[in-house]
Amino acid sequence: MDRRRFMVASVAAGSIAVSGCSSSRKGTGNRAGAANISPFELEETTVAALQEGMKSGKYTARLITELYLQRIVAIDKQGPALHSIIELNPDLLQIGDVLDAERKSKGPRGPLHGIPVLLKDNLDTADRMTTTAGSLALEGSIPPQDSTVAKRLRESGAIILGKANLSEWANIRSLRSSSGWSARGGQCRNPYVLDRNPCGSSSGSAAATAANLTALFIGTETDGSIVCVLPAHAELSALSPQSA
C-alpha cells in the first residue's frame, strides 16, 4: 500500500473512530468521513511538477493557490479537521495574480516562483498575518519586518500561504503538554491516525504537508520540533521536495 492509499484509509478509519467518541470531547463530534473528500489533483505533487504545469499553461500561481485553499477547507477546517493551519494569508490570490503577470512579462524568478509555502507561526511576517507562536498573549501581533526566511521566500517569488499550528511557544511551556496544541489553533491532529497527536512543535507544518495542504513548509528545530514530527517522517527521511 502506498503512502497516498494509507493516508486515505487512516483518515477514514480515524473519522469513524472519532465520530463514535463521546461528544463531551470538544470538536470531535459529527466529522465528515474521508469518503466525502474529493480526489485532489495536486496529490503528492512536487515543486518541479508545479513549475512545469505553470510553464505549459496548465496551471497559474493563482489556480494552484485556489486548489490548495479548497483542500484546506475540505480536510483542515472541515471533514477530519486537522487543525494544522492557524491563519491563512488574506492576500494570497492577489499575490498569485501579481506573480502570474510577472511570469508572463519577465519570466519566473526561480524554482519557487508561484509556489505556496506554509510557515510555522513563530516565523515573523510583516504583512496582514499575525505571528503569535500559537499564544493568545500575542494575538494581533504584527512584526515590524519579515524574518530572514520570509524575506527570502518573497524575493524568490514564493507565496506565503499562511501560518501553521504548533506546540504553543514551540513547546517551551510544560513537561506535560500535548504536542501540536496551541491556544489559538487547538489540537493539531496526525492525518494518519486522527486520535493521536502529530509530535513535535512543528506539527502543523508537518501535518499540513503530509495531508497535501501545501507544496512546501518551513518548520523550526529546537528540541525535536522537526525530527520528531510523525506525519512528515517519510518526506524528511527521503529528502522529498515537499519537506523543508
N, CA and C of each residue as an Amber inpcrd file, in Angstrom:
protein
   732
   0.8530000  -1.1960000   0.0000000   0.0000000   0.0000000   0.0000000
   0.8880000   1.2440000   0.0000000   0.6680000   2.1810000  -0.9410000
   1.4930000   3.3700000  -0.9870000   1.0130000   4.3940000   0.0380000
   1.7880000   5.4970000   0.1860000   1.5020000   6.4870000   1.2310000
   0.1490000   7.1400000   1.0380000  -0.2180000   7.3760000  -0.2320000
  -1.4920000   8.0280000  -0.5190000  -2.6570000   7.1690000  -0.0480000
  -2.6440000   5.8660000  -0.4190000  -3.7460000   4.9850000  -0.0260000
  -3.7690000   4.7760000   1.4810000  -2.5620000   4.7090000   2.0890000
  -2.5040000   4.5250000   3.5300000  -3.1460000   5.7060000   4.2450000
  -2.8710000   6.9230000   3.7690000  -3.4380000   8.1010000   4.4190000
  -4.9470000   8.1360000   4.2920000  -5.4730000   7.8360000   3.0860000
  -6.9290000   7.8290000   2.8900000  -7.5880000   6.8260000   3.8230000
  -6.9930000   5.6160000   3.9120000  -7.5560000   4.5820000   4.7910000
  -7.4900000   5.0210000   6.2440000  -6.3850000   5.6520000   6.6360000
  -6.2240000   6.0900000   8.0200000  -7.2220000   7.1710000   8.3920000
  -7.3940000   8.1550000   7.4860000  -8.3470000   9.2330000   7.7560000
  -9.7590000   8.6790000   7.8540000 -10.0980000   7.7220000   6.9830000
 -11.4330000   7.1290000   7.0220000 -11.6620000   6.3990000   8.3340000
 -10.6830000   5.5850000   8.7370000 -10.8190000   4.8340000   9.9830000
 -10.8420000   5.7680000  11.1790000  -9.9710000   6.7820000  11.1440000
  -9.9260000   7.7290000  12.2490000 -11.1960000   8.5260000  12.3680000
 -11.7950000   8.8990000  11.2370000 -13.0360000   9.6540000  11.2680000
 -14.1540000   8.8390000  11.8860000 -14.1920000   7.5540000  11.5420000
 -15.2130000   6.6700000  12.1140000 -15.0170000   6.5500000  13.6140000
 -13.7460000   6.3540000  14.0250000 -13.4660000   6.1880000  15.4480000
 -13.7830000   7.4550000  16.2200000 -13.3540000   8.6010000  15.6730000
 -13.5740000   9.8600000  16.3640000 -15.0490000  10.1980000  16.4590000
 -15.7990000   9.9560000  15.3710000 -17.2150000  10.3050000  15.3910000
 -17.9860000   9.4620000  16.3800000 -17.4100000   8.3290000  16.7800000
 -18.0830000   7.4900000  17.7510000 -17.7500000   7.8340000  19.1830000
 -16.8150000   8.7720000  19.3840000 -16.4250000   9.1510000  20.7390000
 -17.5060000  10.0150000  21.3790000 -17.3900000  10.1580000  22.6870000
 -18.3390000  10.9990000  23.4170000 -18.2860000  12.4270000  22.9200000
 -19.4300000  13.0620000  22.7750000 -19.4900000  14.4420000  22.3040000
 -18.9620000  15.4100000  23.3450000 -18.6150000  14.9010000  24.5590000
 -18.0490000  15.7850000  25.5730000 -16.6410000  16.2120000  25.2050000
 -16.0020000  15.4970000  24.2560000 -14.6800000  15.9020000  23.7960000
 -14.8580000  16.9730000  22.7430000 -14.4390000  18.1860000  23.0600000
 -14.6910000  19.3310000  22.1980000 -14.1530000  19.1060000  20.7950000
 -15.0220000  19.3370000  19.7980000 -14.5800000  19.3300000  18.4140000
 -14.4720000  17.9730000  17.7790000 -14.8840000  16.8710000  18.4490000
 -14.6890000  15.5490000  17.8640000 -15.9640000  14.9650000  17.2990000
 -17.1020000  15.6060000  17.4860000 -18.3560000  15.0340000  17.0040000
 -18.7000000  15.4480000  15.5950000 -19.5130000  14.6300000  14.9360000
 -20.0980000  14.9650000  13.6390000 -19.0730000  15.2920000  12.5630000
 -17.9880000  14.5130000  12.5090000 -16.9990000  14.7110000  11.4560000
 -17.4520000  14.0320000  10.1770000 -17.1780000  14.6630000   9.0400000
 -17.4420000  14.0090000   7.7620000 -16.3660000  12.9730000   7.5270000
 -16.7100000  11.8280000   6.9620000 -15.7480000  10.7690000   6.6960000
 -14.8990000  11.0900000   5.4910000 -13.7940000  10.3530000   5.3630000
 -12.8960000  10.5700000   4.2350000 -13.5730000  10.2740000   2.9060000
 -14.6430000   9.4550000   2.9310000 -15.3470000   9.1270000   1.6900000
 -15.9540000  10.3610000   1.0490000 -16.1670000  11.4200000   1.8430000
 -16.7610000  12.6450000   1.3220000 -15.7260000  13.6200000   0.7750000
 -14.4390000  13.2680000   0.8720000 -13.3790000  14.1450000   0.4050000
 -13.1020000  13.8690000  -1.0600000 -13.1830000  14.9010000  -1.8760000
 -12.9760000  14.7390000  -3.3160000 -11.5150000  14.4400000  -3.6230000
 -11.2470000  13.7130000  -4.6990000  -9.8640000  13.4810000  -5.1290000
  -9.1630000  14.8180000  -5.3620000  -7.8760000  14.8700000  -5.0440000
  -7.1150000  16.1090000  -5.1340000  -6.0920000  15.9990000  -6.2480000
  -6.1790000  16.8630000  -7.2330000  -5.3260000  16.7150000  -8.4100000
  -3.8620000  17.0570000  -8.1510000  -3.5730000  17.7260000  -7.0360000
  -2.1790000  18.0230000  -6.6990000  -1.6240000  17.0380000  -5.6720000
  -2.3030000  15.9310000  -5.4830000  -1.8660000  14.9090000  -4.5280000
  -0.4330000  14.4710000  -4.8320000   0.4310000  14.5720000  -3.8110000
   1.8200000  14.1230000  -3.9160000   2.5970000  14.8090000  -5.0310000
   2.1930000  15.9890000  -5.4300000   2.9120000  16.6920000  -6.4810000
   4.2340000  17.2390000  -5.9590000   5.0920000  17.6730000  -6.8560000
   6.3830000  18.2440000  -6.4910000   6.4730000  19.6720000  -7.0050000
   7.4330000  20.4110000  -6.4890000   7.6540000  21.7700000  -6.9640000
   7.9930000  21.7610000  -8.4510000   8.8150000  20.7960000  -8.8660000
   9.1820000  20.7060000 -10.2850000   7.9540000  20.4860000 -11.1630000
   7.0350000  19.6400000 -10.7050000   5.8210000  19.3670000 -11.4780000
   4.9350000  20.6070000 -11.5380000   4.8420000  21.3440000 -10.4440000
   4.0460000  22.5700000 -10.4340000   4.6470000  23.6090000 -11.3770000
   5.9670000  23.7210000 -11.3690000   6.6180000  24.6640000 -12.2800000
   6.3930000  24.2740000 -13.7380000   6.4540000  22.9850000 -14.0210000
   6.2090000  22.5270000 -15.3840000   4.7680000  22.8180000 -15.7910000
   3.8460000  22.6570000 -14.8330000   2.4450000  22.9610000 -15.1060000
   2.2180000  24.4240000 -15.4050000   2.9210000  25.3070000 -14.6820000
   2.7860000  26.7440000 -14.9450000   3.4680000  27.1230000 -16.2590000
   4.5650000  26.4640000 -16.5650000   5.2670000  26.7360000 -17.8230000
   4.4110000  26.3590000 -19.0250000   3.7100000  25.2300000 -18.9070000
   2.8910000  24.7520000 -20.0190000   1.5630000  25.4870000 -20.1490000
   1.1800000  26.2150000 -19.0960000  -0.0960000  26.9170000 -19.1050000
  -1.2310000  26.1310000 -18.4760000  -0.9330000  24.9260000 -17.9950000
  -1.9690000  24.1290000 -17.3280000  -2.3980000  24.7900000 -16.0260000
  -1.4360000  25.3360000 -15.3070000  -1.6980000  25.9820000 -14.0240000
  -1.2140000  27.4230000 -14.0460000  -1.7350000  28.1850000 -13.1240000
  -1.2050000  29.5000000 -12.7780000  -0.9450000  29.4810000 -11.2770000
  -0.1920000  30.4550000 -10.7980000   0.0340000  30.5490000  -9.3560000
  -1.2900000  30.7200000  -8.6220000  -2.1810000  31.5060000  -9.2010000
  -3.4880000  31.7150000  -8.5720000  -4.2690000  30.4090000  -8.5110000
  -4.2970000  29.6460000  -9.6000000  -5.0550000  28.4010000  -9.6160000
  -4.4870000  27.3920000  -8.6290000  -3.1690000  27.2740000  -8.5810000
  -2.5470000  26.3570000  -7.6230000  -2.9460000  26.7430000  -6.2050000
  -2.9080000  28.0340000  -5.9250000  -3.2910000  28.5140000  -4.5920000
  -4.7550000  28.2060000  -4.2980000  -5.6130000  28.4140000  -5.2730000
  -7.0340000  28.1240000  -5.0830000  -7.2680000  26.6380000  -4.8110000
  -6.5400000  25.7770000  -5.4940000  -6.6900000  24.3330000  -5.2770000
  -6.2700000  23.9480000  -3.8610000  -5.1630000  24.5140000  -3.3930000
  -4.7490000  24.2210000  -2.0190000  -5.7500000  24.7890000  -1.0090000
  -6.3050000  25.9530000  -1.2750000  -7.3060000  26.5170000  -0.3660000
  -8.5310000  25.6150000  -0.2730000  -8.9700000  25.0720000  -1.4010000
 -10.1080000  24.1480000  -1.3930000  -9.7940000  22.9080000  -0.5650000
  -8.5820000  22.4120000  -0.6990000  -8.1530000  21.2460000   0.0650000
  -8.1200000  21.5620000   1.5660000  -7.6400000  22.7490000   1.9050000
  -7.5810000  23.1550000   3.3120000  -8.9780000  23.2100000   3.9220000
  -9.9220000  23.7800000   3.1860000 -11.3030000  23.8420000   3.6830000
 -11.8630000  22.4390000   3.8640000 -11.5660000  21.5470000   2.9180000
 -12.1560000  20.2080000   2.9280000 -11.6700000  19.3440000   4.0800000
 -10.3780000  19.4130000   4.4230000  -9.8980000  18.4700000   5.4430000
  -9.1980000  19.1100000   6.6410000  -8.8860000  20.4110000   6.5560000
  -8.2810000  21.0480000   7.7210000  -9.3270000  21.7790000   8.5450000
 -10.2420000  22.4670000   7.8630000 -11.2830000  23.2050000   8.5650000
 -12.5540000  22.3720000   8.7300000 -12.8090000  21.4760000   7.7880000
 -13.9840000  20.6040000   7.8380000 -13.5110000  19.1470000   7.7910000
 -14.4070000  18.2310000   7.4570000 -14.0190000  16.8270000   7.3400000
 -13.3100000  16.3440000   8.5880000 -12.1280000  15.7230000   8.4410000
 -11.3970000  15.2430000   9.6240000 -10.8730000  16.3690000  10.5150000
 -10.8580000  17.5980000  10.0000000 -10.4650000  18.7900000  10.7770000
  -9.1130000  18.6040000  11.4570000  -8.0560000  18.7440000  10.6840000
  -6.7080000  18.5110000  11.1950000  -6.1970000  19.6400000  12.0820000
  -6.7380000  20.8360000  11.9330000  -6.2940000  21.9990000  12.7140000
  -4.7940000  22.2460000  12.5540000  -4.2920000  22.0510000  11.3510000
  -2.8540000  22.2390000  11.1230000  -2.4950000  23.6710000  10.7480000
  -3.4820000  24.4530000  10.3480000  -3.2240000  25.8220000   9.9180000
  -4.0040000  26.7960000  10.7980000  -3.2820000  27.7160000  11.4260000
  -3.9110000  28.7030000  12.3050000  -4.5280000  29.8460000  11.5070000
  -3.7990000  30.3100000  10.5000000  -4.1960000  31.5400000   9.8200000
  -3.7680000  31.4710000   8.3590000  -4.6440000  31.9090000   7.4630000
  -4.3260000  31.9750000   6.0440000  -4.0060000  33.4090000   5.6420000
  -3.1310000  33.5420000   4.6780000  -2.7490000  34.8590000   4.1830000
  -3.9380000  35.4860000   3.4410000  -4.4820000  36.6040000   3.9060000
  -5.6530000  37.1990000   3.2490000  -5.3550000  37.7580000   1.8630000
  -4.0700000  37.9000000   1.5230000  -3.6930000  38.4780000   0.2300000
  -3.2100000  37.4160000  -0.7670000  -3.4810000  36.1650000  -0.4730000
  -2.9750000  35.0500000  -1.2830000  -3.2660000  35.1980000  -2.7740000
  -4.5180000  35.3690000  -3.0980000  -4.9150000  35.3500000  -4.5050000
  -4.3750000  36.5680000  -5.2510000  -4.3420000  37.7130000  -4.5980000
  -3.7860000  38.9080000  -5.2310000  -2.2950000  38.7300000  -5.4910000
  -1.5860000  38.1180000  -4.5470000  -0.1570000  37.8440000  -4.7410000
   0.0340000  36.8980000  -5.9190000  -0.8300000  35.8810000  -6.0060000
  -0.7660000  34.9500000  -7.1320000  -0.9480000  35.6580000  -8.4620000
  -1.8910000  36.6000000  -8.5160000  -2.1290000  37.3630000  -9.7500000
  -0.9010000  38.1760000 -10.1500000  -0.2770000  38.8170000  -9.1730000
   0.9100000  39.6250000  -9.4410000   2.0440000  38.7470000  -9.9780000
   2.2350000  37.5820000  -9.3590000   3.3050000  36.6820000  -9.7940000
   3.0160000  36.0870000 -11.1650000   1.7470000  35.8410000 -11.4510000
   1.3830000  35.3460000 -12.7880000   1.6820000  36.3940000 -13.8550000
   1.3630000  37.6440000 -13.5570000   1.6350000  38.7240000 -14.5060000
   3.1330000  38.8930000 -14.7120000   3.8850000  38.7570000 -13.6200000
   5.3400000  38.8800000 -13.7180000   5.9350000  37.7410000 -14.5400000
   5.4450000  36.5320000 -14.3350000   5.9250000  35.3870000 -15.1160000
   5.6900000  35.6330000 -16.6040000   4.5240000  36.1840000 -16.9050000
   4.1610000  36.4110000 -18.3010000   5.0290000  37.4860000 -18.9460000
   5.3590000  38.5240000 -18.1740000   6.1060000  39.6470000 -18.7500000
   7.6210000  39.4880000 -18.6710000   8.1000000  38.8370000 -17.6060000
   9.5530000  38.7490000 -17.3810000  10.0800000  37.3240000 -17.2570000
   9.1690000  36.3680000 -17.0410000   9.6180000  35.0150000 -16.7510000
   9.7150000  34.7920000 -15.2490000   9.8360000  33.5440000 -14.8130000
   9.8860000  33.2520000 -13.3760000  11.1870000  33.7110000 -12.7360000
  11.1110000  34.0650000 -11.4710000  12.3110000  34.4750000 -10.7280000
  13.2270000  33.2840000 -10.4580000  12.6180000  32.1140000 -10.3200000
  13.3850000  30.9280000  -9.9860000  12.4470000  29.7670000  -9.7040000
  12.9500000  28.6810000  -9.1260000  12.1430000  27.4700000  -8.9280000
  10.9940000  27.6030000  -7.9370000  10.9720000  28.6650000  -7.1310000
   9.8890000  28.8400000  -6.1610000   8.8360000  29.8400000  -6.6260000
   8.9850000  30.3820000  -7.8220000   8.0470000  31.3980000  -8.3080000
   6.6240000  30.8340000  -8.3950000   5.7120000  31.4090000  -7.5960000
   4.3150000  30.9850000  -7.6030000   4.0040000  29.7700000  -6.7580000
   4.9630000  29.2920000  -5.9740000   4.7780000  28.0770000  -5.1670000
   4.2980000  28.4400000  -3.7570000   3.1770000  27.8840000  -3.2870000
   2.7030000  28.1560000  -1.9210000   3.5990000  27.5050000  -0.8650000
   3.9440000  28.2680000   0.1490000   4.7810000  27.7890000   1.2490000
   4.0960000  28.1450000   2.5670000   3.9900000  27.1660000   3.4570000
   3.3780000  27.3660000   4.7740000   4.4730000  27.6060000   5.8050000
   4.3170000  28.6480000   6.6340000   5.2940000  28.9640000   7.6680000
   4.7570000  28.6130000   9.0540000   5.6230000  28.0960000   9.8810000
   5.2830000  27.8860000  11.2840000   5.0030000  29.2340000  11.9380000
   4.0650000  29.2610000  12.8680000   3.6120000  30.5290000  13.4530000
   4.5740000  31.1050000  14.4960000   5.8630000  30.8080000  14.3790000
   6.8600000  31.5330000  15.1710000   7.8660000  32.2150000  14.2540000
   7.5150000  32.3140000  12.9480000   8.3550000  32.9900000  11.9690000
   7.6840000  34.3040000  11.5720000   8.3600000  35.4050000  11.8240000
   7.7710000  36.7310000  11.6200000   7.4520000  37.0060000  10.1550000
   6.2870000  37.5990000   9.9320000   5.9270000  38.1320000   8.6210000
   5.3300000  39.5240000   8.8270000   5.8540000  40.4900000   8.0980000
   5.3580000  41.8650000   8.2120000   4.2940000  42.0880000   7.1380000
   3.1370000  41.5130000   7.3570000   2.0240000  41.6270000   6.4150000
   0.7320000  41.6600000   7.2130000  -0.3560000  41.2040000   6.6390000
  -1.6290000  41.2550000   7.3770000  -1.8610000  40.0160000   8.2410000
  -0.8630000  39.1280000   8.2970000  -0.9510000  37.9920000   9.2020000
  -0.2450000  38.3210000  10.5140000  -0.6660000  37.6450000  11.5710000
  -0.0220000  37.8250000  12.8720000   1.0300000  36.7400000  13.0760000
   1.9050000  36.9700000  14.0290000   2.8990000  35.9750000  14.4340000
   2.7940000  35.8380000  15.9370000   2.3370000  34.6730000  16.4130000
   1.9770000  34.5610000  17.8250000   2.5660000  33.3620000  18.5480000
   3.2550000  32.4620000  17.8360000   3.7080000  31.1990000  18.4290000
   2.5280000  30.4210000  19.0170000   1.3420000  30.6820000  18.4790000
   0.1510000  29.9630000  18.9160000  -0.4840000  30.4990000  20.1820000
   0.0410000  31.5680000  20.7430000  -0.4050000  32.0560000  22.0430000
  -1.4090000  33.1950000  21.9270000  -2.3970000  33.1720000  22.7810000
  -3.3540000  34.2750000  22.8510000  -2.6930000  35.5440000  23.3750000
  -1.5740000  35.3820000  24.0850000  -0.8780000  36.5560000  24.6280000
  -0.3550000  37.4650000  23.5220000  -0.1000000  36.8950000  22.3270000
   0.4080000  37.6740000  21.2020000  -0.6310000  37.8450000  20.1040000
  -1.8780000  37.5210000  20.3980000  -2.9120000  37.6370000  19.3790000
  -2.9820000  39.0750000  18.8610000  -2.9620000  39.2140000  17.5360000
  -2.9980000  40.5270000  16.9150000  -1.6290000  41.1320000  16.6760000
  -0.5860000  40.4330000  17.1050000   0.7670000  40.9670000  16.9650000
   1.2630000  40.8630000  15.5230000   1.6860000  41.9890000  14.9560000
   2.2560000  42.0140000  13.6070000   3.6740000  42.5710000  13.7080000
   4.6850000  41.7950000  13.3710000   6.0740000  42.2360000  13.4860000
   6.3660000  43.4070000  12.5540000   7.3670000  44.2200000  12.8770000
   7.7090000  45.3750000  12.0420000   8.4310000  44.9950000  10.7490000
   8.9920000  43.7840000  10.6760000   9.6880000  43.3600000   9.4660000
   9.6360000  41.8430000   9.3340000   9.8340000  41.3750000   8.1130000
   9.8610000  39.9380000   7.8570000  11.0650000  39.2910000   8.5260000
  10.8940000  38.0400000   8.9370000  12.0420000  37.2250000   9.3030000
  12.8900000  37.0120000   8.0510000  14.1280000  36.6120000   8.2260000
  15.0160000  36.3930000   7.0780000  14.4370000  35.3570000   6.1280000
  13.8810000  34.2820000   6.6680000  13.3490000  33.2260000   5.7980000
  12.1360000  33.7240000   5.0210000  11.2570000  34.5050000   5.6630000
  10.0900000  35.0410000   4.9600000  10.5270000  36.0210000   3.8700000
  11.5030000  36.8530000   4.1830000  12.0060000  37.8290000   3.2100000
  12.5700000  37.1240000   1.9780000  13.3540000  36.0960000   2.1970000
  13.9730000  35.3920000   1.0720000  12.9430000  34.6190000   0.2550000
  11.9360000  34.0830000   0.9230000  10.8770000  33.3930000   0.1920000
  10.1320000  34.3660000  -0.7170000   9.7990000  35.5280000  -0.1880000
   9.1010000  36.5250000  -1.0140000   9.9660000  36.9390000  -2.2060000
  11.2470000  37.1590000  -1.9490000  12.1510000  37.5680000  -3.0200000
  12.2600000  36.5020000  -4.1060000  12.0990000  35.2420000  -3.7160000
  12.1980000  34.1380000  -4.6690000  10.9120000  33.9360000  -5.4630000
   9.8530000  34.6780000  -5.0880000   8.5730000  34.5450000  -5.7740000
   7.6390000  33.5350000  -5.1440000   8.0100000  32.9750000  -3.9920000
   7.1180000  32.0400000  -3.2940000   5.9270000  32.7960000  -2.7190000
   4.8130000  32.0960000  -2.5550000   3.6040000  32.6690000  -1.9530000
   3.4960000  32.1430000  -0.5290000   3.5460000  33.0160000   0.4510000
   3.3900000  32.5790000   1.8400000   1.9110000  32.2870000   2.0680000
   1.6220000  31.0160000   2.1930000   0.2440000  30.5330000   2.2610000
  -0.4460000  30.9210000   3.5560000   0.2650000  30.7990000   4.6580000
  -0.3270000  31.0930000   5.9510000   0.5990000  30.6680000   7.0660000
   0.0420000  30.5940000   8.2900000   0.8020000  30.2190000   9.4720000
   0.3030000  28.8740000   9.9970000   1.2540000  27.9880000  10.2450000
   0.9270000  26.6350000  10.6980000   0.7960000  26.5750000  12.2130000
  -0.0950000  25.7140000  12.6610000  -0.2500000  25.4460000  14.0900000
   1.0400000  24.8190000  14.6240000   1.2160000  24.8730000  15.9270000
   2.4370000  24.3670000  16.5540000   2.1670000  24.1000000  18.0160000
   3.1020000  23.4460000  18.6690000   3.0220000  23.3750000  20.1220000
   3.3040000  24.7790000  20.6430000   2.3500000  25.3400000  21.3800000
   2.4460000  26.7430000  21.7840000   3.8080000  27.0820000  22.3660000
   4.3350000  28.2460000  21.9550000   5.6780000  28.7050000  22.3390000
   6.7500000  27.6880000  21.9440000   6.4860000  26.9320000  20.8560000
   7.4200000  25.8870000  20.4170000   7.6830000  24.8830000  21.5380000
   6.6370000  24.6540000  22.3420000   6.6210000  23.6660000  23.4230000
   7.4160000  24.0910000  24.6540000   7.8170000  25.3560000  24.7250000
   8.5190000  25.8150000  25.9270000   7.4780000  26.3150000  26.9230000
   6.7220000  25.3670000  27.4760000   5.6830000  25.7750000  28.4140000
   5.3950000  24.7340000  29.4820000   5.6550000  23.4540000  29.2040000
   5.3150000  22.4250000  30.1860000   5.9820000  21.1110000  29.8120000
   6.2710000  20.3030000  30.8060000   6.7990000  18.9580000  30.5530000
   5.6720000  17.9630000  30.3380000   4.4280000  18.3930000  30.5610000
   3.2700000  17.5070000  30.4330000   2.2550000  18.1030000  29.4620000
   2.7230000  18.5030000  28.3200000   1.8360000  19.1220000  27.3370000
   1.6180000  18.1750000  26.1610000   0.5720000  18.4510000  25.3970000
   0.2790000  17.6630000  24.2030000   0.9220000  18.3240000  23.0000000
   1.7430000  17.5910000  22.2730000   2.3870000  18.1470000  21.0900000
   1.3350000  18.5860000  20.0770000   1.5670000  19.7380000  19.4660000
   0.6570000  20.2240000  18.4380000  -0.5290000  21.0060000  18.9570000
  -0.5670000  21.2810000  20.2570000  -1.6790000  22.0760000  20.7980000
  -1.2300000  23.5080000  21.0130000  -2.0860000  24.4590000  20.6100000
  -1.8760000  25.8590000  20.9500000  -3.2230000  26.4830000  21.2680000
  -3.1990000  27.5440000  22.0370000  -4.4440000  28.2120000  22.4160000
  -5.1580000  28.7770000  21.1970000  -4.3950000  29.2510000  20.2070000
  -5.0110000  29.8170000  19.0070000  -5.4750000  28.7390000  18.0360000
  -4.7190000  27.6940000  17.8870000  -5.0240000  26.7070000  16.8570000
  -5.7300000  25.4580000  17.3350000  -5.7720000  25.2380000  18.6450000
  -6.3360000  23.9960000  19.1530000  -5.3710000  22.8380000  18.9470000
  -5.8840000  21.6240000  19.0250000  -5.0530000  20.4420000  18.9000000
  -4.8900000  20.0300000  17.4390000  -3.6810000  20.1510000  16.9300000
  -3.3820000  19.6370000  15.5880000  -3.4170000  18.1160000  15.6420000
  -3.9430000  17.5060000  14.5700000  -4.1290000  16.0540000  14.5720000
  -3.2530000  15.3890000  13.5220000  -2.8060000  14.2080000  13.8500000
  -1.9930000  13.4140000  12.9310000  -2.8870000  12.9090000  11.8030000
  -2.6300000  13.2740000  10.5470000  -3.5290000  12.8700000   9.4660000
  -3.5380000  11.3700000   9.2040000  -2.5360000  10.6620000   9.7100000
  -2.5140000   9.2120000   9.5430000  -3.3200000   8.5020000  10.6240000
  -3.3170000   9.0670000  11.8260000  -4.0440000   8.4760000  12.9590000
  -4.6590000   9.6410000  13.7240000  -5.9290000   9.9080000  13.4690000
  -6.5360000  11.1610000  13.9140000  -6.6440000  11.3130000  15.4240000
  -6.6430000  10.2130000  16.1600000  -6.7740000  10.3490000  17.6100000
  -5.4060000  10.4030000  18.3070000  -4.3460000  10.6390000  17.5330000
  -3.0040000  10.7890000  18.1040000  -2.4520000  12.1700000  17.7490000
  -1.6250000  12.7090000  18.6470000  -1.0180000  13.9970000  18.3000000
   0.1210000  13.7580000  17.3130000   0.5120000  14.7850000  16.5580000
   1.4860000  14.6100000  15.4880000   2.9400000  14.6850000  15.9480000
   3.1650000  14.9580000  17.2170000   4.5080000  15.0530000  17.7870000
   5.2220000  16.2950000  17.2590000   6.1520000  16.7810000  18.0270000
   6.9790000  17.8920000  17.5880000   6.2600000  19.2210000  17.5950000
   6.9480000  20.2990000  17.8810000   6.2720000  21.5970000  17.8920000
   5.9870000  22.0980000  16.4870000   6.6780000  21.5510000  15.4660000
   6.3760000  21.9080000  14.0740000   5.2840000  21.0130000  13.5000000
   4.4230000  20.5340000  14.3620000   3.4100000  19.5480000  13.9800000
   2.4510000  20.0450000  12.9180000   2.0360000  21.3110000  12.9970000
   1.1100000  21.8280000  11.9880000   1.7350000  21.8500000  10.6090000
   2.9920000  22.2760000  10.5400000   3.7080000  22.2880000   9.2590000
   3.7950000  20.8860000   8.6730000   4.1320000  19.9150000   9.5120000
   4.2970000  18.5400000   9.0480000   2.9660000  17.9100000   8.6560000
   1.9510000  18.0960000   9.4950000   0.6430000  17.5060000   9.2070000
   0.0620000  18.0780000   7.9230000   0.2060000  19.3910000   7.7280000
  -0.3200000  20.0250000   6.5220000   0.3530000  19.4960000   5.2680000
   1.6570000  19.2860000   5.3430000   2.3850000  18.7890000   4.1850000
   2.0340000  17.3380000   3.9050000   1.9640000  16.5310000   4.9500000
   1.6110000  15.1250000   4.7700000   0.2050000  14.9760000   4.1990000
  -0.6780000  15.9250000   4.5200000  -2.0570000  15.8770000   4.0360000
  -2.2430000  16.6250000   2.7140000  -1.1400000  17.0770000   2.1160000
  -1.1870000  17.7860000   0.8320000  -2.0120000  19.0700000   0.9020000
  -1.7510000  19.8580000   1.9510000  -2.4000000  21.1580000   2.0790000
  -1.4970000  22.2880000   1.6010000  -0.2570000  21.9610000   1.2870000
   0.7200000  22.9410000   0.8470000   1.7860000  22.2380000   0.0270000
   2.4570000  22.9970000  -0.8230000   3.5320000  22.4170000  -1.6240000
   4.8140000  22.2910000  -0.8090000   5.0710000  23.2630000   0.0540000
   6.2740000  23.2960000   0.8860000   5.9170000  23.8040000   2.2730000
   6.7460000  23.4540000   3.2490000   6.5640000  24.0270000   4.5770000
   7.9010000  24.4190000   5.1700000   7.8340000  25.3380000   6.1310000
   9.0030000  25.7180000   6.9110000   8.6710000  25.4780000   8.3780000
   9.5050000  24.6810000   9.0340000   9.3870000  24.4720000  10.4710000
  10.6390000  25.0080000  11.1410000  10.7470000  24.8290000  12.4420000
  11.9550000  25.2290000  13.1600000  12.3430000  24.1050000  14.1130000
  13.6310000  23.8860000  14.2700000  14.1320000  22.8150000  15.1320000
  14.8240000  23.4050000  16.3490000  14.3100000  23.0660000  17.5130000
  14.9830000  23.4460000  18.7510000  15.2570000  22.2070000  19.6010000
  14.2140000  21.4200000  19.8520000  14.3830000  20.2210000  20.6750000
  13.4150000  19.1410000  20.1870000  13.5640000  18.7260000  18.9450000
  12.6990000  17.6980000  18.3950000  11.5670000  18.2340000  17.5500000
  11.5360000  19.5470000  17.3370000  10.4040000  20.1540000  16.6440000
  10.1980000  19.6030000  15.2400000  11.2930000  19.2940000  14.5350000
  11.1790000  18.7380000  13.1880000  11.4660000  17.2360000  13.1910000
  12.5360000  16.8240000  13.8670000  12.9400000  15.4150000  13.7730000
  11.9280000  14.4730000  14.4130000  11.0380000  15.0170000  15.2510000
  10.0280000  14.1790000  15.9050000   8.7270000  14.0850000  15.1340000
   8.4460000  15.0360000  14.2200000   7.1040000  15.1210000  13.6490000
   6.7520000  13.8710000  12.8370000   5.8010000  13.1220000  13.3320000
   5.4720000  11.8250000  12.7640000   4.8910000  11.8840000  11.3590000
   3.9580000  12.7880000  11.0310000   3.3580000  12.7500000   9.6950000
   4.3490000  13.0030000   8.5740000   5.4380000  13.6900000   8.8720000
   6.3660000  14.0690000   7.8050000   7.6180000  13.2040000   7.7690000
   7.6840000  12.1600000   8.5830000   8.8930000  11.3460000   8.6040000
   9.2490000  10.8030000   7.2270000   8.2520000  10.3710000   6.4830000
   8.5420000   9.8080000   5.1640000   9.1890000  10.8480000   4.2610000
   8.6360000  12.0760000   4.2680000   9.2090000  13.1220000   3.4270000
  10.5990000  13.5160000   3.8990000  10.7510000  13.6760000   5.2040000
  12.0250000  14.1400000   5.7260000  13.1290000  13.1190000   5.4880000
  12.8430000  11.8490000   5.7150000  13.8560000  10.8220000   5.5540000
  14.2530000  10.6510000   4.0970000  13.3250000  10.9340000   3.2020000
  13.5920000  10.7890000   1.7720000  14.0500000  12.0900000   1.1290000
  14.1480000  13.1690000   1.9280000  14.5040000  14.4890000   1.4170000
  13.6150000  14.8750000   0.2450000  12.2950000  14.6470000   0.4290000
  11.3230000  14.9690000  -0.6000000  11.2610000  16.4610000  -0.8370000
  10.9020000  16.9060000  -2.0620000  10.7060000  18.3280000  -2.3180000
   9.5840000  18.9400000  -1.4930000   8.7500000  18.0890000  -0.8530000
   7.6440000  18.6320000  -0.0650000   8.0440000  18.9600000   1.3610000
   9.2880000  18.6930000   1.7540000   9.6890000  18.9880000   3.1260000
  10.7600000  20.0570000   3.1390000  10.8730000  20.7350000   4.2860000
  11.9110000  21.7450000   4.4090000  12.2920000  21.8780000   5.8720000
